[in-house]
Amino acid sequence: MVTLAIGFWASKRINTSTDFTLAGKSLSTSFVGVTIFATWFGSSYIMGNPSYFVTNGVSSYVALIVSSATCLILVGYFYSKRLYELNIVTVADFFRVRYHQKLETTVSFILIFTYPHWVAAQFVALAYLFQSVIGIPVEYGIVIGASIVLLYTFTGGMWAVSYTDMLQSILIVVGLIFLLVNTLDQTGGIIALFADKPVSFFSPLPQHGLDNWSEYIATFLAISIGAIPAQEVYQRVFSAKSERAAVHGSYLAAALLLFFSAIPMLLGLGAAQLYPELMATDAGQAIIPAMVSGYVNLPLQILFYGALISAILSTSSGAMLAPATIIGENLIKPYLPKITDEKLLLYTRLSVLVVAVVSCFFAFSDLDIVKLVVASLALLLVCVFAPFTFGLFWKRSSVFGAWAAIIVGGFTWALCHLLDTRIDATIYGTATSCLAMWFGSLLRPDQVSENP
C-alpha cells in the first residue's frame, strides 16, 4: 500500500514525457546508485545465488557478483560521461545518432525482447512467495504482483520507480542484516561458516575442466560486459542531474552490490550448516526462504519477506519501464514526427501496460523462464555490445560494421546453440561479433556525409 501511495504521489510530478522516463533529469548521486542497485538486486540474489555459493564457493561470488560490480564500474568510468553528454534517452538513441535509424529500430527490438522474460520471472517468484506466505494460488499471485508493479510504474514513471527503489532498498538491507545477525548468533559467527570448507572453496576461479571454465567465462562475460548496453542502467544514468552524479551513481551501485549481495550468500552457508536437509529441496534454490518459514520467529519472517518482496518489486518496475521507454522513444516518436509530448507520454504509459501483459503471458506459459532470461541476456551481449562499444570509442566504426556485428554475432550464437558446442555459445558469439565489427568497418567505411 505504501508503494502504491508513493506511485500516485509521484504522478503529480509528471508533466512531460521526460518527467516520466527520466524523472526530469534531476536525480542525485545517491538516487542514481540506489535505484541501479535496487533494480539489479532481484529475486535470484536471494533465492538463487546462495545455493551456488554453498556448492561452488568464492568462484560463484566472482562470476555472479563481482561481474555485476565490474559492469557498473566500466559503465561509470568509460560510458556514463560520454553518453550523458549526448543528451539522449535510450541506448537505441545512440544507434540513431552514431549510425542510422534502421539500426536504431533493430536494436530497439533486440533490447525490448530481453525484458518481458525477465519481468515474467519476477512475477513468478512473487507469486510463489504469495502462495507460501498467505496461500494465494500462483495464478492469482501473478496477476496481483503484476497489478501492483503496473499501477505505480504506470502512474509515476521514473519518479515513482526512484522513490520506491529507495524505500525498497532500505527494506532489503534492514531485513537481510537482521536475519544475518540472527543466523550468525546460532552458527557462532562468520568464521565458523568457513571453518570446515576445503581450500578449493576459497578459489576465485572454477575447478579444473573445460565445461566448468566455459560456464564460468560465459557467465562473467554475460554479466560484466553483456549488461553494459542494458537500458535499465542508462535510464538511471540519463536521469542524473549532472555528469558527476551519473558517474558516481554507477560507482555507488557497484559498491552496494559488492557488499550487500554477499549477505544472502552468507545466509545460505548458515542455513546449510544449521539445516543441511534444506539443500535437498529444489537443489537448494529456496534454502533461505525455507529456513525463514520453518525456523525463524515471526518478526524476522516479516522483515525477510518484506526484503524479498521489495527486491522483486524494484526489479520488476525497472525492467518494465525500460522497454516501455524504448517503445515510446524509438518505435513511436521517430515514425510520428509531429506527435505532441502529451501524446508521447500517453503512448509511453500504455507501453508499460503492454510490457506487463506480455510478461504475464510468459509467466502463465509453460516456457522455462530461467532459460529465456539467460538466452535474452546472451543475445544482448552477442548482438549489441560490439557496435555499441566500438561506435562509442572507435571513430572508424561504420554502419556496415555494426550490421555485420549484429548479424554475425547472433547467427554464430544461434548456430553454436543448435550444435550444442562444448564451449558456451555466448563466447563464440561475442568473439565473432567483435571481429565482424572490426573487419566490417575496415571493409566498408562510412562516407563522411553518412556519419557526421
N, C-alpha and C positions, 0 to 999 in steps of 0.2 A: 504494500500500500504506500509506503514511503517512496519507493522507486517510482511508482505511477504519479504520485503527487509532485515529485521533482520534475518529471517529464512534462506535466501540464503547466507547472510554474515556469519552466524553461521556455515553453512555447510562446510566452509573452515577449521574449527577446528575439523572436523570429520575424523579421520584416522583409528580408531579401533571401534569394537563393544562397548567397554567400554566408548569411547568418546560419542557414540550415545545414550547409555542407561543411563549412569551415569555422563555425562559431564566431563569425565576424573577424577572423584572423586576430584574435585578442588573447589567446591562451598563454599563460606564463610558463616558465620552465617546469615548475612542479606539476602543473596540469598536463603538459605535454608528456612528461616522463611517466606520471601515474596512469594516464589513460592508455599509453602504449603497454605498460606493464599489465594493467587490468585486462586489456584485450587479448594479450598473448597467454595470460595465466588462466587457461581453461580447465575443463574437467579432467583432461588427460594428465595434468600436472599432479592431481590428487588421486585419480583413480587408475592411472596407467603407469606413469613413470616410477612410482615407488617399487612396484614388483620387478621392474627391470633393474633397479639399483640393488635390490636384495639378491637377485640372481647373478648379475654381471659386475657389480661393484662400481668403482670410480669411472671406468670407461663409459658407462651409461650416463653418468653425470656430465662427462665431457661431450658425448655425442648429442645429448638432448638439451642440456642447459648451457654449457659453455658455448656451444654453437649458436644458440639464440643471442647470448650476450655479444658474441663476436659479430653477428649480423648487425646489431644495433650500434656497436662501436664503429663498424665500417660505414654504416649509414650516416652517423653523426660526423665522422671525420672527412669522408670523401663526397657524400651525396647531398646532405641536407642543405648546405650553404649554396651550392651551385643550383640546385633545383628550386630553392626558395626564391632566389633572385629572378627566376623566370616568371614568377607570379602566376603559376598555374594551379589547377585544382586537382587533377588526377595524374596518375602515371601515364595514361594514354595520351593526355595533352602533350606530354614531352615528345611522343612519336609524331604528332602533327607538326609541332614546332621544328623538330630536328629532321624529320624525314618527309612524310607525306600523309594526306588524310586517309588514304586507303589502309595504310599501316596502322593509323590510329584506330580505325574501325576494327581491323583484325585483332589487334592487341586487346581492344576493349572486350571482345567476345571471349578471348582466352582468359582474361582477368576475371570476368563475370563468372565463367564456368568454374573457377576454383572455389567459389564461396558457398553456393547452396548446399553442397555436400558437407562442408564444414559446419554450417549452421544446423543442418539436419542432425549431425552427430551430437551437437549441444542440446537440441530439443529432446533427443532420445535419452541422453544422460539425465536431463532434468525430469523427464517423465518417469524413469526408473527410480529417481530419488523421491518423487512424489508418491510413487507406489510403495516404496519401502517405509516411508515415514508416516503417511496418512492413508494409505490403502487405496489411492485413486488408480483405476486401471490405466495402463500405459497409453492407450489410445486417447483418453481424455487428458492425460498429463501432457501429451504432445501439444494438444490444442490450447490448454491453459498456459503452458510455458511460452508458446509462440505468441499468444494473445498479449501476454504481459510485455514481452520484448517489443512487439509490434506497436503497442499503444504508446509507450514513452519514446520510442525511436521515431515513429510517425509524427507525433505532435511536436517534440522538442528538438529533433535532429541532433547535430553535433553538440549543441549546448546541453541537451538532456544527457547525451552519452557521456560528456565530460564530467558533469556533476555527479551522475550516478556511478561512474567509474571511480571517482574519488571516494564516495561513500562505500562502494563495494570493496575497494582496495583496503580500506580501514577494517572492514569486517573480515576480509580474508586474513589479514595479518594478525588481528587480535584473536580470531578463532583458532588459527594454527598454532600460535605461540602458547596459548593456554593449554591446548591439547598436548603440545610437545613437553611443556613443563610437567604435566600430569604423567605422561609416559616415561620421561626420564626419572621421575621420582620412583617409579616402580622398577626400572631397569638398573638403577644405581648410577646414573649419569651417562654422558655421551661416550666416554672412554670404554665403558662396559659394552656398548653396542658393537665395538670393533675388536674386542679382546680375542674372540675365537676365530677371526677371519684369516684366511690364508694370505700369503704375500701377493698372490695374483689378484686378489680383490682390490688392492690399492693401486694397481697399474692403470694409468690413464689410457692405455692402448688395449685393444682386444686381444684375446688369446690367439695362439697360433692357428693358422688355417685360412685359406683363401676366402672361404664363404664368410667367415667372421669379419675379415678385413673389408670385404666387398660391402657388406651390410653397414659396417661402421662408417666407411668413407661416404657411401651413398647418403646415409642419414645426416652426417655432418655437412655434406655439400648442400643437401636439400634445405636444411635449416639455416646454415650460415650465409650462403650466397643465393640460394633459391628464393628465400623470402625477401631479398633485397628489393625486388620490384613490387612488393606487396602493397596494395593500395591502402590498407588499414594503417600502415606505418606512416605513409606520407599524408594521409588525411589529418593526422595529428601534427606532423611537421609543418604542413602548409597552414595549419590553424594557429601556429605560434605568432605571437605579437612582434617578434623580431628574429633575425637570423641567429642571434645568440641563444634565444630561448629554444629555437628549433634544434640547434646542435647540442646544447647542454641537456635538453629534454631527452634526447636519444641516449646520452651517456647515463642519465639518471635511471632510465628504464632498464638499461643493461645491468646497472648495479643492483637494482631491486630484484631483477630476475635471478642474478647470480646468488644473492643472499637468501631470499625468501623461497625460491624454488627448492633449496636444499632441505627445508623443513619437512615437506611431505616425504622426502626420501629417508630422512632420519626417523620419521614416524613409521615408515614401512619396516625399517630394521627393528624398531622397538616392538612393533606388532608381531613380526615374525619370531622374535625372541620370546616374547611373553605368551603368544598363542600360535604356535607353529602350525596347528591344524588349519588355520585360515588360509595358508598358502595353497591348500589343495582345492579351494573353491575358485572357479573361473581363472585358473592359473595365477591366482594372487592379484588379479586386476582390481578387485574390490576389497583388498585387505584392510585398508584404513576405515572405510565405511562399515565393514563387518565388525571391526574391533569397536568402533564407536557405538554401534547399535546393540552389541552384545555385552560389552564390558565397561562402559563408561556411564557416569551419572548423568542425570537429565540436564543440568545446567551446561555441562560440556557438550552434550549432544546438540543442544540448541546453538551454542557457539559454532560448533563444527558444521552443522547443516546450514547455518547462516553463511559461513565462509564458502561452502561448496556451492550453494545457490548463487551467491554473489559472483563467484568465479565464472559460473556458467552464463549468467545474465550479462555480465560485462563483455564476455567473449562474443556472445550471440549478437548483442546490439552493435558492436563494432563491425562484425562480419556481415551484418545486414545493411548497414549504412554505406559501406564501401562500394558494393556493386550497384546500389541504387544511385550513388553519386556518379558512377561511370555511365550508367544508362542515361541519366539526365544530361550530363556534360558532354558525352562523347557519341551517343547514339541518337539523341533527340536534338540538342542545341545546334550541331553543325548542319543538320538537314532541315532545320526550321529557322533560318537566319533572322526572320522578323519576329520571332517569338518574344513575348514580353517576359520580364523577370518574374512577374506574378504567376504566369502560366508555367514557366520553368520550375518554379518552386512547387507548384501543384503536381506536375508530372514527376518530379523527383520524389515527392512524398508518396505518390501512387506506386512508384518503382519499389519503394520499401515494402509495400503490400505485396507486390508481385514476387519479390525475393522471398518473403515469408511463406507465401502459398507454395511456391516451387520447393522450398526447403521442407515444408510439411509433407509434400508428395514423396520426397526421398525418405523422409523419416518414417512414413507409413509403408513404404515399399519393402520388398524382401531383399533389396540390394545390401551388399556388405559396405556399410558406411565407412568403416575404417579404411578399407582398401580404396574406396572412392576418394577419400581425403588425401591419402598418400599419393594416388595417381594424379590428382588435380594439382597438388603442390609440385610434384615432379615435372608436370607439363609447364608450369611457370618457370622452372629452372632451365629446362632444355629448349624452350622457345623464346622466352622474353629476356632472360638475364643478359645474354651476349649483345643483342642490339641495343639494349638499354644502357649497359655499361660502356661498350665501345663508343656508342653515339655520344655519350657524355664526356668521355676523356680522349677520344681519338678523332682528330679533325678529318681524317681521310675516310671515316665510316660513310658508306653510301647506302642509298635506298636499295640497290640490288643486293648488297651485302646483308642488309637487315632481313630482306625476304629470304635469302639463302639460309641465314641462321635459323629463322623460324621453321622453314620447311625441312631442311636437312636435319636439324636437331630433333624435331618432332617425329619425322619419319624413322630416324635411327632408333629413337627411344621405343617407338611402337614395334618396329621390326625385332629388336632385341627382346621385347616382352613376348612376342609371338614365338621366337626361337628359344625362349626360356634360357638365356645365356647365364652362365655361372656367375660372371661379373655383372653386377647390377646394371640394368638398362639405363638408369639415370646417369651413371658415369660415362657410358658411351655417348649418350645423347648430349650431355654438357660439353664434352670434348669436341664432338663433331660440329656442334652449334658454334662454338668459338672459332674453330678452324674455318668454317664456312663463312662466318662474318669477316674474317681476315682476308681470305682468298677472294671472296666475292667483291669486297670493297676495292681490292687492288685490281681485280679483273675488269670491273666496270665502275669506275669512279663517277661521282655525280658531276653534272655540268654546274658551273657556277650559278647559273640562273635558277637551278632546281634546289640548291641548298645554300641560301644566302647566309 
